Amino acid sequence: QVQLVESGGGSVQPGGSLRLSCAASGRLYSFGTMAWYRQAPGKEREEVARITLFGRTTYLESVKVRFTISRANAESTVFLQMNNLKPEDTAVYYCNGLLNGVETWGQGTQVTVSS
């Protein structure tokens, strides 16, 4: 059974930075397109950033320039570098991806931006 495990969330002040990691584990033979989503209280889950196997990226308009998604295929890991964080970035962040051709979700990690 394959799974995704996120880490790196926490609390920061506005303008601060965090780096989220998402590692795939289990009997993995295919590590495809990966993405980060977030869900704030009372709001729908939204896609923040996406990266294909070959590194093509897309971003939610509100995080462009501030966030960077990347991946390390040899380690089956995807990252989200978040800079200049704003209070509106507060949410639970979820890793999502195609593992062995099956859409898989991580358990989520809380990011809180507050002064």
Secondary structure as the mmCIF struct_conf table of DSSP 4:
data_model
#
loop_
_struct_conf.conf_type_id
_struct_conf.id
_struct_conf.beg_label_comp_id
_struct_conf.beg_label_asym_id
_struct_conf.beg_label_seq_id
_struct_conf.end_label_comp_id
_struct_conf.end_label_asym_id
_struct_conf.end_label_seq_id
STRN STRN1 GLN A 3 SER A 7
STRN STRN2 GLY A 10 VAL A 12
TURN_TY1_P TURN_TY1_P1 PRO A 14 GLY A 15
STRN STRN3 LEU A 18 SER A 25
BEND BEND1 GLY A 26 ARG A 27
BEND BEND2 TYR A 29 TYR A 29
STRN STRN4 PHE A 31 GLN A 39
TURN_TY1_P TURN_TY1_P2 PRO A 41 GLY A 42
BEND BEND3 LYS A 43 LYS A 43
STRN STRN5 GLU A 46 ILE A 51
TURN_TY1_P TURN_TY1_P3 LEU A 53 PHE A 54
STRN STRN6 THR A 57 TYR A 59
HELX_RH_3T_P HELX_RH_3T_P1 GLU A 61 VAL A 63
TURN_TY1_P TURN_TY1_P4 LYS A 64 ARG A 66
STRN STRN7 PHE A 67 ALA A 72
HELX_RH_3T_P HELX_RH_3T_P2 ASN A 73 GLU A 75
TURN_TY1_P TURN_TY1_P5 SER A 76 SER A 76
STRN STRN8 THR A 77 MET A 82
BEND BEND4 ASN A 84 ASN A 84
HELX_RH_3T_P HELX_RH_3T_P3 PRO A 87 ASP A 89
STRN STRN9 ALA A 91 LEU A 99
TURN_TY1_P TURN_TY1_P6 ASN A 100 GLY A 101
STRN STRN10 VAL A 102 TRP A 105
STRN STRN11 THR A 109 VAL A 113
#
